[in-house]
Amino acid sequence: MNSLEEMIEKVLVTVQAEELFSKKNLQQTIDAAENKACEINVPVTICISDLAGNPRMLYRMVDAKLVSLTLAPKKANSALMMQAPTKDLNKDTEPGGELYQMETMLEGKLVTFAGGIPIEFKGKIIGAIGVSGGLVSEDQLICETAVAAFLKGE
């Protein structure tokens, strides 16, 4: 593939990715996450952010913990900054880990427990979803459900 073809491919991926951030797809993603949360009886806050870290949709379920309004966007942004699910960051940020004290150095902007997942589309990270309000394992399950729904892009 020559450089012009590569450039055209990048532009097409960017346009297709932006289409996934339509109001309809964002709402369907929130609905899928909320349905999973209701299924396991855990009220949460769900944040869908674009690549720049801007929340494109933020939704707090009735009775979700108030702290989840702060943590869900931080989980999404952490997944973006580190280009990895937040559940994979914990072991590296513990004492003795390669990234120990990184959370402190970033003034609390980094969350290193489950519930944040980058959204990868055609090999490119285009955004992230963060979920907070339950146990970290519950947040992770709901977040995985949300990412799968988002990528369906119906």
Phi and psi restraints in degrees (value plus and minus 20) as a CYANA .aco file:
   2 ASN   PHI    -102.8   -62.8
   2 ASN   PSI     153.6   193.6
   3 SER   PHI     -83.6   -43.6
   3 SER   PSI     -54.5   -14.5
   4 LEU   PHI     -85.4   -45.4
   4 LEU   PSI     -65.8   -25.8
   5 GLU   PHI     -82.4   -42.4
   5 GLU   PSI     -59.2   -19.2
   6 GLU   PHI     -84.2   -44.2
   6 GLU   PSI     -61.3   -21.3
   7 MET   PHI     -84.8   -44.8
   7 MET   PSI     -63.3   -23.3
   8 ILE   PHI     -82.7   -42.7
   8 ILE   PSI     -62.1   -22.1
   9 GLU   PHI     -81.1   -41.1
   9 GLU   PSI     -63.0   -23.0
  10 LYS   PHI     -82.6   -42.6
  10 LYS   PSI     -62.2   -22.2
  11 VAL   PHI     -83.9   -43.9
  11 VAL   PSI     -64.2   -24.2
  12 LEU   PHI     -81.8   -41.8
  12 LEU   PSI     -62.5   -22.5
  13 VAL   PHI     -82.8   -42.8
  13 VAL   PSI     -61.2   -21.2
  14 THR   PHI     -83.5   -43.5
  14 THR   PSI     -63.6   -23.6
  15 VAL   PHI     -84.9   -44.9
  15 VAL   PSI     -65.6   -25.6
  16 GLN   PHI     -83.4   -43.4
  16 GLN   PSI     -59.3   -19.3
  17 ALA   PHI     -83.4   -43.4
  17 ALA   PSI     -62.9   -22.9
  18 GLU   PHI     -82.6   -42.6
  18 GLU   PSI     -53.3   -13.3
  19 GLU   PHI     -82.4   -42.4
  19 GLU   PSI     -49.3    -9.3
  20 LEU   PHI     -87.7   -47.7
  20 LEU   PSI     -39.4     0.6
  21 PHE   PHI    -110.8   -70.8
  21 PHE   PSI       0.7    40.7
  22 SER   PHI     -85.3   -45.3
  22 SER   PSI     134.1   174.1
  23 LYS   PHI     -76.4   -36.4
  23 LYS   PSI     -60.4   -20.4
  24 LYS   PHI     -82.2   -42.2
  24 LYS   PSI     -66.7   -26.7
  25 ASN   PHI     -89.3   -49.3
  25 ASN   PSI     -59.2   -19.2
  26 LEU   PHI     -80.0   -40.0
  26 LEU   PSI     -64.8   -24.8
  27 GLN   PHI     -85.5   -45.5
  27 GLN   PSI     -61.4   -21.4
  28 GLN   PHI     -84.1   -44.1
  28 GLN   PSI     -54.8   -14.8
  29 THR   PHI     -87.1   -47.1
  29 THR   PSI     -66.2   -26.2
  30 ILE   PHI     -80.5   -40.5
  30 ILE   PSI     -63.1   -23.1
  31 ASP   PHI     -80.9   -40.9
  31 ASP   PSI     -63.9   -23.9
  32 ALA   PHI     -83.2   -43.2
  32 ALA   PSI     -63.0   -23.0
  33 ALA   PHI     -85.3   -45.3
  33 ALA   PSI     -62.8   -22.8
  34 GLU   PHI     -83.9   -43.9
  34 GLU   PSI     -60.1   -20.1
  35 ASN   PHI     -81.2   -41.2
  35 ASN   PSI     -63.2   -23.2
  36 LYS   PHI     -84.3   -44.3
  36 LYS   PSI     -62.1   -22.1
  37 ALA   PHI     -82.4   -42.4
  37 ALA   PSI     -61.7   -21.7
  38 CYS   PHI     -86.8   -46.8
  38 CYS   PSI     -58.9   -18.9
  39 GLU   PHI     -78.6   -38.6
  39 GLU   PSI     -57.5   -17.5
  40 ILE   PHI    -122.0   -82.0
  40 ILE   PSI     -12.8    27.2
  41 ASN   PHI      40.4    80.4
  41 ASN   PSI      28.8    68.8
  42 VAL   PHI    -151.9  -111.9
  42 VAL   PSI      87.8   127.8
  43 PRO   PHI     -94.5   -54.5
  43 PRO   PSI     112.0   152.0
  44 VAL   PHI    -156.9  -116.9
  44 VAL   PSI     151.2   191.2
  45 THR   PHI    -130.5   -90.5
  45 THR   PSI     117.8   157.8
  46 ILE   PHI    -140.7  -100.7
  46 ILE   PSI     111.2   151.2
  47 CYS   PHI    -145.6  -105.6
  47 CYS   PSI     106.9   146.9
  48 ILE   PHI    -132.2   -92.2
  48 ILE   PSI      97.3   137.3
  49 SER   PHI    -135.0   -95.0
  49 SER   PSI     130.5   170.5
  50 ASP   PHI    -105.9   -65.9
  50 ASP   PSI    -198.1  -158.1
  51 LEU   PHI     -80.2   -40.2
  51 LEU   PSI     -49.0    -9.0
  52 ALA   PHI    -100.2   -60.2
  52 ALA   PSI     -22.9    17.1
  53 GLY   PHI      66.3   106.3
  53 GLY   PSI     -11.4    28.6
  54 ASN   PHI    -100.5   -60.5
  54 ASN   PSI     106.1   146.1
  55 PRO   PHI     -84.9   -44.9
  55 PRO   PSI     101.4   141.4
  56 ARG   PHI    -112.2   -72.2
  56 ARG   PSI     -44.9    -4.9
  57 MET   PHI    -176.5  -136.5
  57 MET   PSI     114.3   154.3
  58 LEU   PHI    -153.0  -113.0
  58 LEU   PSI     107.9   147.9
  59 TYR   PHI    -157.4  -117.4
  59 TYR   PSI     107.1   147.1
  60 ARG   PHI    -129.6   -89.6
  60 ARG   PSI     100.2   140.2
  61 MET   PHI     -89.7   -49.7
  61 MET   PSI     133.2   173.2
  62 VAL   PHI     -76.5   -36.5
  62 VAL   PSI     115.3   155.3
  63 ASP   PHI      55.2    95.2
  63 ASP   PSI     -16.5    23.5
  64 ALA   PHI     -87.7   -47.7
  64 ALA   PSI     124.3   164.3
  65 LYS   PHI     -78.9   -38.9
  65 LYS   PSI     120.6   160.6
  66 LEU   PHI     -81.6   -41.6
  66 LEU   PSI     -54.0   -14.0
  67 VAL   PHI     -82.1   -42.1
  67 VAL   PSI     -42.8    -2.8
  68 SER   PHI     -85.2   -45.2
  68 SER   PSI     -44.1    -4.1
  69 LEU   PHI     -86.2   -46.2
  69 LEU   PSI     -47.9    -7.9
  70 THR   PHI    -106.8   -66.8
  70 THR   PSI     -62.3   -22.3
  71 LEU   PHI     -94.4   -54.4
  71 LEU   PSI     -57.2   -17.2
  72 ALA   PHI     -79.8   -39.8
  72 ALA   PSI     -68.9   -28.9
  73 PRO   PHI     -84.4   -44.4
  73 PRO   PSI     -55.5   -15.5
  74 LYS   PHI     -85.6   -45.6
  74 LYS   PSI     -57.0   -17.0
  75 LYS   PHI     -85.3   -45.3
  75 LYS   PSI     -63.5   -23.5
  76 ALA   PHI     -81.4   -41.4
  76 ALA   PSI     -66.8   -26.8
  77 ASN   PHI     -86.3   -46.3
  77 ASN   PSI     -55.5   -15.5
  78 SER   PHI     -84.2   -44.2
  78 SER   PSI     -61.9   -21.9
  79 ALA   PHI     -82.3   -42.3
  79 ALA   PSI     -56.6   -16.6
  80 LEU   PHI     -88.8   -48.8
  80 LEU   PSI     -70.5   -30.5
  81 MET   PHI     -79.9   -39.9
  81 MET   PSI     -60.2   -20.2
  82 MET   PHI    -113.9   -73.9
  82 MET   PSI     -27.9    12.1
  83 GLN   PHI      32.7    72.7
  83 GLN   PSI      23.9    63.9
  84 ALA   PHI    -179.4  -139.4
  84 ALA   PSI     134.5   174.5
  85 PRO   PHI     -80.3   -40.3
  85 PRO   PSI     119.7   159.7
  86 THR   PHI     -83.2   -43.2
  86 THR   PSI     -45.8    -5.8
  87 LYS   PHI     -83.5   -43.5
  87 LYS   PSI     -43.2    -3.2
  88 ASP   PHI    -106.7   -66.7
  88 ASP   PSI     -24.9    15.1
  89 LEU   PHI    -111.7   -71.7
  89 LEU   PSI     -41.3    -1.3
  90 ASN   PHI     -78.0   -38.0
  90 ASN   PSI     -69.9   -29.9
  91 LYS   PHI     -82.5   -42.5
  91 LYS   PSI     -50.9   -10.9
  92 ASP   PHI     -98.3   -58.3
  92 ASP   PSI     -38.5     1.5
  93 THR   PHI    -122.5   -82.5
  93 THR   PSI     -19.1    20.9
  94 GLU   PHI     -97.2   -57.2
  94 GLU   PSI     140.3   180.3
  95 PRO   PHI     -71.4   -31.4
  95 PRO   PSI     110.6   150.6
  96 GLY   PHI      72.2   112.2
  96 GLY   PSI     -34.0     6.0
  97 GLY   PHI     -97.6   -57.6
  97 GLY   PSI     138.9   178.9
  98 GLU   PHI     -81.8   -41.8
  98 GLU   PSI     -47.4    -7.4
  99 LEU   PHI    -130.2   -90.2
  99 LEU   PSI       2.0    42.0
 100 TYR   PHI     -73.7   -33.7
 100 TYR   PSI     113.6   153.6
 101 GLN   PHI      55.8    95.8
 101 GLN   PSI     -13.3    26.7
 102 MET   PHI     -80.7   -40.7
 102 MET   PSI     -58.9   -18.9
 103 GLU   PHI     -78.3   -38.3
 103 GLU   PSI     -60.9   -20.9
 104 THR   PHI     -88.1   -48.1
 104 THR   PSI     -63.2   -23.2
 105 MET   PHI     -83.0   -43.0
 105 MET   PSI     -49.0    -9.0
 106 LEU   PHI    -114.3   -74.3
 106 LEU   PSI      -3.3    36.7
 107 GLU   PHI      33.8    73.8
 107 GLU   PSI      22.0    62.0
 108 GLY   PHI      58.2    98.2
 108 GLY   PSI     -10.4    29.6
 109 LYS   PHI    -103.2   -63.2
 109 LYS   PSI     -30.9     9.1
 110 LEU   PHI    -126.2   -86.2
 110 LEU   PSI     108.4   148.4
 111 VAL   PHI    -129.2   -89.2
 111 VAL   PSI     111.1   151.1
 112 THR   PHI    -140.6  -100.6
 112 THR   PSI      13.4    53.4
 113 PHE   PHI    -149.3  -109.3
 113 PHE   PSI     143.6   183.6
 114 ALA   PHI     -76.4   -36.4
 114 ALA   PSI     130.9   170.9
 115 GLY   PHI     105.1   145.1
 115 GLY   PSI     -17.7    22.3
 116 GLY   PHI    -145.6  -105.6
 116 GLY   PSI     109.2   149.2
 117 ILE   PHI    -157.0  -117.0
 117 ILE   PSI     109.0   149.0
 118 PRO   PHI     -90.1   -50.1
 118 PRO   PSI     127.1   167.1
 119 ILE   PHI    -116.0   -76.0
 119 ILE   PSI      97.7   137.7
 120 GLU   PHI    -127.7   -87.7
 120 GLU   PSI     108.1   148.1
 121 PHE   PHI    -150.5  -110.5
 121 PHE   PSI      98.6   138.6
 122 LYS   PHI      31.8    71.8
 122 LYS   PSI      23.9    63.9
 123 GLY   PHI      60.0   100.0
 123 GLY   PSI     -14.4    25.6
 124 LYS   PHI    -145.1  -105.1
 124 LYS   PSI     113.8   153.8
 125 ILE   PHI     -95.0   -55.0
 125 ILE   PSI     105.8   145.8
 126 ILE   PHI    -136.5   -96.5
 126 ILE   PSI     -25.9    14.1
 127 GLY   PHI     150.1   190.1
 127 GLY   PSI    -183.9  -143.9
 128 ALA   PHI    -179.3  -139.3
 128 ALA   PSI     140.1   180.1
 129 ILE   PHI    -143.4  -103.4
 129 ILE   PSI     117.5   157.5
 130 GLY   PHI    -144.2  -104.2
 130 GLY   PSI     118.7   158.7
 131 VAL   PHI    -151.4  -111.4
 131 VAL   PSI     115.8   155.8
 132 SER   PHI    -166.6  -126.6
 132 SER   PSI     127.5   167.5
 133 GLY   PHI     123.6   163.6
 133 GLY   PSI     -43.2    -3.2
 134 GLY   PHI    -134.1   -94.1
 134 GLY   PSI    -183.3  -143.3
 135 LEU   PHI     -85.5   -45.5
 135 LEU   PSI     135.4   175.4
 136 VAL   PHI     -79.4   -39.4
 136 VAL   PSI     -53.3   -13.3
 137 SER   PHI     -87.0   -47.0
 137 SER   PSI     -55.1   -15.1
 138 GLU   PHI     -91.6   -51.6
 138 GLU   PSI     -63.2   -23.2
 139 ASP   PHI     -78.0   -38.0
 139 ASP   PSI     -62.3   -22.3
 140 GLN   PHI     -82.9   -42.9
 140 GLN   PSI     -65.7   -25.7
 141 LEU   PHI     -80.3   -40.3
 141 LEU   PSI     -65.1   -25.1
 142 ILE   PHI     -86.4   -46.4
 142 ILE   PSI     -60.0   -20.0
 143 CYS   PHI     -84.5   -44.5
 143 CYS   PSI     -62.7   -22.7
 144 GLU   PHI     -80.1   -40.1
 144 GLU   PSI     -60.8   -20.8
 145 THR   PHI     -81.9   -41.9
 145 THR   PSI     -62.8   -22.8
 146 ALA   PHI     -84.8   -44.8
 146 ALA   PSI     -64.1   -24.1
 147 VAL   PHI     -82.1   -42.1
 147 VAL   PSI     -63.7   -23.7
 148 ALA   PHI     -82.0   -42.0
 148 ALA   PSI     -62.9   -22.9
 149 ALA   PHI     -85.6   -45.6
 149 ALA   PSI     -61.2   -21.2
 150 PHE   PHI     -80.0   -40.0
 150 PHE   PSI     -64.3   -24.3
 151 LEU   PHI     -92.2   -52.2
 151 LEU   PSI     -37.7     2.3
 152 LYS   PHI     -85.5   -45.5
 152 LYS   PSI     -56.1   -16.1
 153 GLY   PHI      34.9    74.9
 153 GLY   PSI      18.5    58.5
